[in-house]
Amino acid sequence: MDKQKALIMAKAITEAHDARDSPQSVLRAGLLVVKQQFRVVDRFDIIPKGGGHYRVMMIASEHEVDDDYTPGREELNARRRRVDKVELANELTVRGFRNAGEFVERMGNLRNRLKNLNIKGMSLDDINVGLRGSSVTGNSTKGGVFRMGVDSDRPSDLDFFFSSQKLEDLARRKGLRFKDGRMSPESLRVLDEQLYNTLKQFGDATRSQTGRSSSAYLLSRDLIEHLEPREFILN
């Protein structure tokens, strides 16, 4: 019953903000009232659809609040500012970030989250983190270029990765196998639930911050050694 009441309230708030072309930050503040009033609500996700349109989801069990939220020109312009190339040191370039500071912050955030873990009594003090894919190369392995997400196209994902010889060795001892040189958060869940939750929380936070679906995979050291320098950024 509380879920239904929360959903009705969330829909009313969202529709009111949609009519005013409120930016995401204002909508989130409005929806926070629902979360505070109904303990059954875990969070609200605002998921980009492309062209300045979003789906608004209430997460208790998953309920769609709005399948076509349009926060207006201000939000669209903010996304446009994100899609330009960001020039880093050493002539490196990334796409999909507001500026070099945001890129560095996201990389540091992932590293710190992982370093703070204790997995089977083992600290991950040998963690390296990085970014690969079309955000780095400008071209997708599935065809096409990095998608900006400002017209009708779906914005390209951000493909973070991390490496740790300690974690790699533990995974192999537990019988886990790399697929194409990587392990997804779902695969690593078998190894450690806390690790899975940390990676999921990082992906959710990055998606909320950048407006792009984001994930972080464990890459094998062997794969990293055989990547071309232009294919990834390692930090």
Order of alpha helices (4+ residues) and beta strands (2+ residues): alpha-alpha-beta-beta-beta-alpha-beta-beta-alpha-beta-beta-beta-alpha-beta-alpha-beta-alpha-alpha-beta-alpha-beta
